[in-house]
Amino acid sequence: MRKHLLLAAENKIARGDSLRSRLYIPELFAVDQRDAINSRRLAQWSKAIAAPGKPQHLMLLIAEVKEVVPARYGFKAVVKHVPDQALALDEQLYRRLGRRFESELALWGAADDIHMVMIATFSVAAAGIPKILELSPMLVIRQWLPVEDGFEKQLVDRLVADGRSFVKGLRYNLGAESALASATLTDCEDSAPLLFVVHAGIEDSGRCLQAGDPSMPVWLWHPLSEAVPPLPPRQQHSTRATDPEVECR
């Protein structure tokens, strides 16, 4: 995953500077390579060290979060593969994170098979301490497919367990009140059904249809009032591989 993200950042320019040089994704940690890994990390972070009289440059971080907890002073985020350097965050950001992503944090804390991936901007103080300025978390299941909540996790887990082929829907900049297909099945005969988890407050299935082409078949699950309905059957005329074909968009 790290390799593909870094390749995606190649030859991209942000504010007149190379995005690749500003993007930090931790290397796979190994004790016997600790010093070399730390040297490469510090060399990249040097671009964001504050200097008197000069503009503050920021780094972009993508990493899996291990914990976000109170520190001796303020708060800190610990990310996977960086065991010896936590990232500081102030109380205002910590409180805002808890308010804005309360349900996501609750699911992350309750489900052992949920990972939390974070994208964040951070600066580096003159003393070498990194500080997060803004961040946004994303929950993913064991197969690194993103989910919004526990109900969508149930659906995606079911699709993976059944070996279904599907495209996972992502919300991007849509508000929580907007209906969004959790997935689109791509292994059905002559159709690609849209799978919707209908949450409280979006009970009108007509609003779900507005999220895509009204001519496309729609599968609805109202998790507060029913168990997961049977999924649309897959096509039977072709031989399928053992592993599911899962595409993320």
Backbone torsions as a table, in degrees:
resi	resn	phi	psi	omega
1	MET	NA	-43.5	178.3
2	ARG	-58.6	-44.1	-178.9
3	LYS	-59.7	-44.7	-177.2
4	HIS	-68.7	-38.3	177.8
5	LEU	-64.8	-41.5	179.1
6	LEU	-67.0	-38.6	176.4
7	LEU	-63.6	-37.3	179.0
8	ALA	-64.9	-28.2	-178.8
9	ALA	-84.7	-11.1	-179.2
10	GLU	-61.5	139.8	175.8
11	ASN	62.9	20.2	175.3
12	LYS	-101.7	137.3	-178.3
13	ILE	-114.2	131.7	177.0
14	ALA	-129.4	118.5	-179.0
15	ARG	54.1	41.2	176.1
16	GLY	78.1	5.9	-178.3
17	ASP	-126.4	157.8	179.4
18	SER	-67.3	125.3	177.3
19	LEU	-64.8	-37.3	-178.6
20	ARG	-59.0	-38.1	-178.4
21	SER	-72.1	-21.3	-179.2
22	ARG	-98.6	-5.6	-176.9
23	LEU	-95.3	121.3	178.6
24	TYR	-113.3	117.9	174.0
25	ILE	-124.3	116.7	-173.5
26	PRO	-54.5	140.7	172.4
27	GLU	-72.9	157.9	172.7
28	LEU	-62.0	123.0	-173.8
29	PHE	-79.7	139.9	174.2
30	ALA	-142.0	130.5	-174.9
31	VAL	-58.3	-41.3	-176.7
32	ASP	-72.7	-9.3	177.6
33	GLN	-116.1	16.3	-174.6
34	ARG	-52.9	-50.0	-175.4
35	ASP	-63.8	-42.7	180.0
36	ALA	-65.9	-41.1	179.0
37	ILE	-64.0	-45.0	179.4
38	ASN	-63.0	-37.8	179.3
39	SER	-64.4	-43.4	178.3
40	ARG	-65.7	-38.6	179.1
41	ARG	-64.5	-47.1	-179.1
42	LEU	-65.2	-35.2	177.7
43	ALA	-63.7	-40.2	178.7
44	GLN	-72.2	-40.7	-179.4
45	TRP	-67.1	-20.9	-178.3
46	SER	-59.1	-23.8	179.1
47	LYS	-67.7	-18.5	-176.1
48	ALA	-111.8	10.8	178.9
49	ILE	-74.4	132.0	-179.3
50	ALA	-66.2	139.3	178.2
51	ALA	-134.5	134.7	-178.6
52	PRO	-57.3	133.2	176.7
53	GLY	78.6	4.1	-179.9
54	LYS	-121.8	151.2	178.7
55	PRO	-61.2	145.1	178.1
56	GLN	-80.7	119.7	176.2
57	HIS	-93.2	147.6	-177.5
58	LEU	-113.7	154.8	173.0
59	MET	-108.9	156.3	175.8
60	LEU	-111.1	125.7	-176.8
61	LEU	-111.2	134.1	168.2
62	ILE	-127.9	119.8	-175.5
63	ALA	-161.3	162.3	173.5
64	GLU	-85.5	132.2	-178.1
65	VAL	-85.2	132.4	173.3
66	LYS	-93.4	-41.3	178.0
67	GLU	-165.2	153.0	171.3
68	VAL	-127.9	111.6	-168.1
69	VAL	-142.7	162.0	172.3
70	PRO	-62.3	143.5	176.7
71	ALA	-110.2	-178.4	175.8
72	ARG	-59.0	-35.3	176.4
73	TYR	-135.5	113.2	-178.1
74	GLY	79.5	-140.9	-176.1
75	PHE	-136.4	163.2	-178.7
76	LYS	-145.4	152.8	173.3
77	ALA	-116.2	130.9	177.1
78	VAL	-109.8	127.1	-178.0
79	VAL	-112.3	155.3	-177.5
80	LYS	-65.7	142.1	178.7
81	HIS	75.9	5.1	173.0
82	VAL	-127.3	69.5	-170.9
83	PRO	-72.3	-20.5	-173.1
84	ASP	-108.5	12.3	179.0
85	GLN	-148.8	102.1	175.0
86	ALA	-80.5	161.9	177.4
87	LEU	-109.8	129.9	-177.8
88	ALA	-79.6	151.3	168.9
89	LEU	-146.3	147.0	-175.4
90	ASP	-82.0	171.1	-175.4
91	GLU	-64.0	-37.2	-178.8
92	GLN	-60.9	-45.3	178.9
93	LEU	-67.3	-39.6	179.4
94	TYR	-61.3	-44.5	179.9
95	ARG	-68.1	-39.8	179.8
96	ARG	-65.0	-37.3	176.8
97	LEU	-60.6	-44.2	-179.8
98	GLY	-65.1	-36.4	179.4
99	ARG	-73.4	-47.5	-173.2
100	ARG	-73.2	-35.2	-174.2
101	PHE	-119.3	37.9	-176.3
102	GLU	-59.3	-46.9	-177.0
103	SER	-68.8	-37.9	178.7
104	GLU	-65.1	-42.6	179.2
105	LEU	-65.6	-37.0	178.9
106	ALA	-64.0	-43.0	179.3
107	LEU	-66.5	-41.4	178.0
108	TRP	-59.6	-40.6	179.9
109	GLY	-72.9	-25.2	-173.8
110	ALA	-94.6	-25.7	-174.3
111	ALA	-111.8	117.4	-177.3
112	ASP	-69.1	-22.1	-178.5
113	ASP	-94.5	13.4	176.4
114	ILE	-101.2	132.0	172.6
115	HIS	-105.0	152.1	173.6
116	MET	-117.9	119.9	176.2
117	VAL	-101.0	138.8	-176.3
118	MET	-122.1	137.2	166.5
119	ILE	-113.3	133.3	-173.1
120	ALA	-151.7	152.1	167.7
121	THR	-99.3	140.8	179.0
122	PHE	-145.7	153.8	174.8
123	SER	-113.6	170.3	178.5
124	VAL	-126.7	121.1	-179.9
125	ALA	-68.1	164.2	179.7
126	ALA	-59.3	-26.8	178.5
127	ALA	-80.8	-1.5	177.6
128	GLY	91.9	8.3	-178.3
129	ILE	-91.1	121.7	177.8
130	PRO	-77.9	141.5	179.6
131	LYS	-131.6	127.0	179.0
132	ILE	-78.2	133.4	178.9
133	LEU	-101.6	-43.1	176.8
134	GLU	-141.5	148.7	178.0
135	LEU	-151.9	158.4	175.7
136	SER	-144.2	124.5	-179.5
137	PRO	-93.3	157.6	174.6
138	MET	-139.5	128.1	178.1
139	LEU	-84.7	139.3	175.9
140	VAL	-136.0	151.0	178.2
141	ILE	-86.2	-173.1	-175.0
142	ARG	-58.0	-32.5	-180.0
143	GLN	-88.2	11.7	177.5
144	TRP	66.6	26.5	173.1
145	LEU	-92.5	132.5	-176.6
146	PRO	-73.5	144.0	174.6
147	VAL	-137.2	152.9	-177.6
148	GLU	-93.1	-33.3	-175.7
149	ASP	-157.2	-176.8	-176.8
150	GLY	-65.1	-33.8	179.4
151	PHE	-68.6	-44.3	178.2
152	GLU	-65.9	-33.1	175.7
153	LYS	-60.4	-43.7	178.3
154	GLN	-58.2	-43.2	-178.1
155	LEU	-66.4	-48.5	-177.4
156	VAL	-66.8	-38.9	175.1
157	ASP	-58.9	-40.3	179.2
158	ARG	-64.7	-43.2	-180.0
159	LEU	-62.8	-42.5	180.0
160	VAL	-67.3	-45.2	-178.7
161	ALA	-62.6	-34.2	-180.0
162	ASP	-83.4	-2.7	179.0
163	GLY	70.1	31.2	-178.8
164	ARG	-80.4	153.1	173.8
165	SER	-99.1	130.4	-175.2
166	PHE	-158.9	160.8	172.3
167	VAL	-107.0	124.9	-178.8
168	LYS	-82.1	127.7	177.4
169	GLY	-79.6	143.2	177.6
170	LEU	-124.5	142.5	-172.8
171	ARG	-77.5	-31.8	-176.2
172	TYR	52.2	-117.0	-175.3
173	ASN	-101.0	15.7	175.6
174	LEU	-75.7	141.1	178.4
175	GLY	-72.1	161.6	-178.4
176	ALA	-63.8	-22.5	-178.8
177	GLU	-81.9	-7.7	-179.1
178	SER	-88.3	134.8	177.6
179	ALA	-70.4	139.3	-179.7
180	LEU	-142.9	132.2	176.1
181	ALA	-66.6	123.1	178.2
182	SER	-65.2	-34.3	-179.5
183	ALA	-158.8	159.2	173.7
184	THR	-123.2	118.6	180.0
185	LEU	-72.0	136.0	-179.2
186	THR	-118.0	13.7	-178.5
187	ASP	-119.5	25.0	-179.8
188	CYS	-103.4	153.7	-176.8
189	GLU	-68.4	115.8	172.4
190	ASP	57.8	24.1	178.8
191	SER	-159.4	164.6	175.7
192	ALA	-134.1	83.1	-175.2
193	PRO	-61.2	139.8	174.5
194	LEU	-90.6	128.8	-178.5
195	LEU	-103.5	118.3	-178.2
196	PHE	-114.2	134.2	166.7
197	VAL	-98.2	111.6	-173.2
198	VAL	-90.3	107.4	-178.1
199	HIS	-86.8	164.9	175.0
200	ALA	-58.6	134.8	-178.2
201	GLY	96.4	-13.9	175.5
202	ILE	-127.7	51.7	-173.8
203	GLU	-78.5	-20.4	-177.9
204	ASP	-77.0	108.5	-178.1
205	SER	-63.1	-20.5	176.1
206	GLY	-62.0	-33.6	177.5
207	ARG	-66.9	-32.6	176.5
208	CYS	-62.8	-42.1	-178.8
209	LEU	-63.4	-27.4	-179.7
210	GLN	-68.4	-17.9	-178.2
211	ALA	-75.9	-14.4	-179.5
212	GLY	-147.4	-162.1	179.5
213	ASP	-73.5	119.3	-178.6
214	PRO	-58.7	-20.1	-179.5
215	SER	-80.1	-10.8	-178.5
216	MET	-83.2	144.1	178.9
217	PRO	-66.5	145.2	-175.5
218	VAL	-125.7	135.2	174.6
219	TRP	-112.8	127.5	-176.1
220	LEU	-118.4	139.2	173.8
221	TRP	-128.8	120.5	175.7
222	HIS	-100.1	90.5	-170.0
223	PRO	-64.4	-21.8	-179.1
224	LEU	-80.0	-11.1	-176.2
225	SER	-130.3	-2.3	-177.7
226	GLU	-157.2	160.3	172.2
227	ALA	-75.4	170.8	-179.9
228	VAL	-62.5	121.5	179.5
229	PRO	-69.1	162.6	174.9
230	PRO	-58.1	139.6	178.9
231	LEU	-78.5	153.3	174.7
232	PRO	-55.5	137.0	-176.8
233	PRO	-67.4	146.4	177.1
234	ARG	-79.3	162.4	178.0
235	GLN	-67.5	147.6	-173.0
236	GLN	-109.9	-8.0	-169.9
237	HIS	-87.1	-7.7	-177.9
238	SER	-118.0	154.4	177.0
239	THR	-85.3	126.7	-176.5
240	ARG	-105.8	152.5	176.7
241	ALA	-72.7	163.0	-179.5
242	THR	-66.6	-42.8	-177.6
243	ASP	-83.1	143.1	179.3
244	PRO	-71.0	146.5	173.9
245	GLU	-93.5	109.7	-175.2
246	VAL	-119.2	122.5	-180.0
247	GLU	-115.1	138.5	-179.6
248	CYS	-114.5	129.3	176.9
249	ARG	-127.0	NA	NA
